[in-house]
């Protein structure tokens, strides 16, 4: 168990923060202040009073071009509403642009602001879980350069081989979002590279989730990251003791401002 965790900003790129240039400026300030990462929300719509929502890939490209060290990524992308072939292009391009600093956060997604139901996307959770599994499988095959003839019932790529490969090998790290109280997402996360737990009420909840992950982790699997979110005023220590090795500082999506983020950057919470 690690005694310290890396720290990252976790930004809802809404309204004032929907300006990619502004987010890139904040990323530069965070890097200079010693933060380890910057992750952004991935939404098409959000609940009122939010009106402006930025694209995560364009925003992260601006961050990648402006920084040298920060780990970056979406947290999390609902794969069911994205074409995996396009995701393959976006993720590989961003990984290469950043020099191998991308983390791909993935999950089922939800329907805040009717971004699924209002846009004609799949709303059934079981169907989205199937699409998530099929999409991730195809994404890994495309990253590897495999010539893909079939990607499952929903996704096909007729003999198309994608290249060039990502910088990171054997693959871009994949962290899976998983809500406390549900075991299937934890079994899924165990097959990949990290966990982004949602709905935690106490470090004991995290301990229970990680026990499920450990029980389903393949033999000989590599490092596994655990990214817990909290506010700038919370102490990461109890969560680190429970197994977290990333502390993501979150902000209220309805009220966040650049000034608030800059204040958090200056405070930089202890990592453990």
C-alpha positions in Angstrom: 0.0 0.0 0.0 1.3 3.4 -0.9 1.6 6.0 1.8 1.1 8.9 -0.6 -1.0 9.7 -3.6 -0.6 11.9 -6.7 -2.8 14.9 -6.9 -4.9 16.1 -9.9 -7.5 18.7 -10.8 -10.8 17.3 -11.8 -12.6 20.0 -13.8 -16.1 20.2 -15.1 -15.5 22.1 -18.4 -18.7 24.0 -18.2 -19.6 27.7 -18.6 -16.5 29.8 -17.7 -14.3 26.6 -17.9 -15.7 25.8 -21.4 -12.8 27.9 -22.8 -10.1 25.4 -23.8 -7.4 28.1 -23.7 -8.4 29.0 -20.1 -8.2 25.4 -19.0 -4.8 25.1 -20.7 -3.6 28.1 -18.8 -4.9 26.6 -15.5 -3.0 23.3 -16.4 0.2 25.2 -16.9 -0.2 26.9 -13.4 -1.0 23.5 -11.9 2.1 21.9 -13.4 4.3 24.7 -12.2 2.8 24.3 -8.7 3.6 20.6 -8.6 0.3 19.0 -9.3 0.5 15.6 -11.1 -2.6 15.5 -13.3 -5.6 17.2 -14.8 -8.8 15.3 -15.7 -12.0 16.7 -17.3 -15.6 15.8 -17.4 -17.0 14.3 -20.6 -20.5 15.5 -21.3 -22.6 16.7 -24.3 -25.3 18.4 -22.1 -25.7 19.0 -18.4 -28.4 20.0 -16.0 -29.4 23.7 -15.8 -28.2 26.3 -15.0 -25.2 24.9 -17.0 -25.4 26.1 -20.6 -21.9 26.0 -22.2 -20.2 22.6 -22.4 -16.7 22.1 -23.9 -15.5 19.1 -25.9 -13.1 17.1 -23.8 -10.8 16.1 -26.6 -10.2 19.6 -27.9 -9.7 20.8 -24.4 -7.3 18.0 -23.5 -5.3 18.7 -26.8 -4.9 22.3 -25.7 -3.7 21.1 -22.3 -1.3 18.5 -23.8 0.3 21.1 -26.0 0.8 23.5 -23.1 2.2 21.1 -20.5 5.0 18.6 -20.3 4.4 16.5 -17.2 0.7 16.4 -16.2 -1.2 13.2 -16.6 -4.4 14.0 -18.5 -7.6 12.3 -19.5 -11.4 12.3 -19.6 -13.1 11.1 -16.5 -15.2 9.4 -17.7 -16.1 8.9 -21.4 -19.4 6.9 -21.9 -18.2 4.6 -24.6 -21.7 3.6 -25.6 -22.3 7.0 -27.1 -19.0 7.1 -29.0 -17.9 5.2 -32.1 -14.8 3.2 -31.0 -13.1 3.8 -34.3 -13.3 7.5 -33.7 -12.2 7.0 -30.1 -9.2 5.1 -31.3 -8.1 8.0 -33.5 -8.8 10.6 -30.7 -7.0 8.6 -28.0 -3.9 7.7 -30.0 -3.6 11.2 -31.4 -3.8 12.7 -27.9 -1.4 10.1 -26.5 1.1 11.0 -29.1 0.6 14.8 -28.8 1.1 14.5 -25.0 4.2 12.3 -25.3 2.4 9.3 -23.6 0.5 11.1 -20.8 -3.1 10.1 -21.6 -5.3 8.1 -19.2 -8.5 6.9 -20.8 -11.3 7.0 -18.3 -14.4 5.0 -19.4 -17.8 4.1 -18.1 -21.5 3.7 -18.7 -22.3 7.4 -18.3 -25.7 8.7 -17.2 -28.5 11.0 -18.3 -27.9 14.4 -16.6 -29.6 17.1 -18.6 -31.1 14.4 -20.8 -27.8 14.0 -22.7 -28.7 10.4 -23.5 -32.5 10.5 -23.8 -32.6 13.9 -25.3 -30.0 13.1 -28.0 -31.4 9.7 -29.0 -28.7 7.7 -27.3 -29.1 4.3 -25.5 -30.7 4.7 -22.1 -30.9 1.1 -20.9 -28.0 0.5 -18.5 -27.6 -3.2 -19.5 -27.4 -2.3 -23.2 -24.9 0.4 -22.4 -22.8 -2.1 -20.4 -22.7 -4.4 -23.4 -21.7 -1.6 -25.7 -19.0 -0.5 -23.2 -17.5 -4.0 -23.2 -17.6 -4.4 -26.9 -16.2 -0.9 -27.4 -13.3 -1.4 -25.0 -12.4 -4.7 -26.6 -12.4 -3.1 -30.1 -10.5 -0.1 -28.9 -7.7 -2.3 -27.4 -7.5 -4.2 -30.7 -7.3 -1.0 -32.7 -4.6 0.4 -30.4 -2.5 -2.8 -31.0 -2.6 -2.4 -34.7 -4.6 -5.5 -35.2 -6.5 -5.7 -38.5 -10.1 -5.8 -37.2 -12.6 -7.7 -39.2 -15.4 -7.6 -36.6 -16.0 -5.8 -33.4 -19.2 -7.3 -32.1 -22.9 -6.8 -33.1 -22.8 -3.0 -32.7 -19.3 -2.2 -34.0 -17.7 -3.3 -37.2 -14.4 -2.4 -38.9 -14.1 -4.4 -42.1 -10.5 -5.4 -42.3 -9.3 -1.9 -41.2 -5.9 -1.7 -39.4 -5.3 1.5 -37.4 -1.9 3.1 -37.0 0.3 4.7 -35.8 0.3 3.1 -32.4 0.1 5.0 -29.1 3.2 6.1 -27.4 2.3 4.1 -24.3 2.8 0.3 -24.5 1.4 -2.2 -24.1 -1.6 0.2 -24.2 -2.9 3.5 -23.0 -4.0 3.0 -19.4 -7.8 2.5 -19.0 -9.5 3.4 -15.8 -13.1 2.3 -15.3 -15.8 4.3 -13.5 -17.7 2.2 -11.0 -20.5 3.2 -8.6 -20.4 1.9 -5.1 -22.8 -0.9 -4.5 -22.5 -2.6 -8.0 -20.2 -5.5 -8.5 -20.2 -5.9 -12.3 -18.4 -2.6 -13.0 -15.7 -3.7 -10.5 -15.2 -7.0 -12.3 -14.8 -5.0 -15.5 -12.3 -2.6 -13.9 -10.3 -5.6 -12.7 -9.5 -6.4 -16.3 -8.0 -3.0 -17.0 -5.6 -0.5 -15.4 -7.5 1.5 -12.8 -10.7 2.4 -10.9 -12.5 5.6 -10.6 -15.0 5.0 -7.8 -18.3 6.9 -7.6 -20.7 7.3 -4.8 -18.3 6.6 -1.9 -19.4 7.6 1.6 -16.4 6.4 3.6 -12.9 4.9 3.1 -14.5 1.6 4.2 -16.6 1.7 0.9 -13.4 2.0 -1.0 -11.8 -1.0 0.8 -14.9 -3.1 0.0 -14.7 -2.2 -3.7 -11.0 -2.9 -3.9 -11.6 -6.3 -2.4 -13.9 -7.2 -5.3 -11.3 -5.9 -7.8 -8.5 -7.9 -6.2 -10.6 -11.1 -6.3 -11.1 -10.7 -10.1 -7.7 -9.3 -11.0 -6.0 -11.6 -13.6 -2.8 -13.3 -12.4 0.3 -11.4 -13.2 -1.6 -8.2 -14.0 0.4 -4.9 -13.9 0.0 -1.8 -11.7 -3.5 -0.7 -10.8 -4.5 2.9 -10.1 -7.3 4.0 -7.8 -8.4 7.6 -8.3 -10.7 9.0 -5.5 -12.2 12.4 -5.8 -12.7 14.9 -3.0 -12.7 18.7 -2.3 -9.7 20.9 -1.7 -10.7 21.0 2.0 -10.8 17.3 2.6 -7.8 15.3 3.9 -6.7 12.6 1.4 -5.0 10.5 4.1 -7.8 8.1 5.1 -8.6 7.4 1.4 -4.9 6.7 0.7 -4.8 4.3 3.6 -7.8 2.6 2.1 -6.0 2.1 -1.2 -6.2 5.3 -3.3 -3.1 6.4 -5.1 -4.6 9.4 -6.9 -6.5 12.3 -5.2 -8.7 14.2 -7.7 -9.8 17.6 -6.4 -13.4 18.2 -7.6 -15.4 21.4 -8.0 -19.1 22.1 -8.0 -20.2 21.9 -11.7 -22.8 24.7 -11.3 -20.6 27.3 -9.6 -17.0 26.6 -10.5 -14.9 29.5 -11.7 -11.3 29.9 -12.8 -10.6 32.0 -9.6 -11.7 29.0 -7.5 -9.5 26.6 -9.4 -6.5 29.0 -9.1 -7.1 29.2 -5.4 -7.0 25.4 -5.2 -3.9 25.2 -7.3 -2.1 27.5 -4.8 -3.2 25.4 -1.9 -2.3 22.1 -3.4 -3.5 19.5 -0.8 -1.0 17.0 0.7 -0.9 13.8 -1.3 -1.2 11.5 1.7 
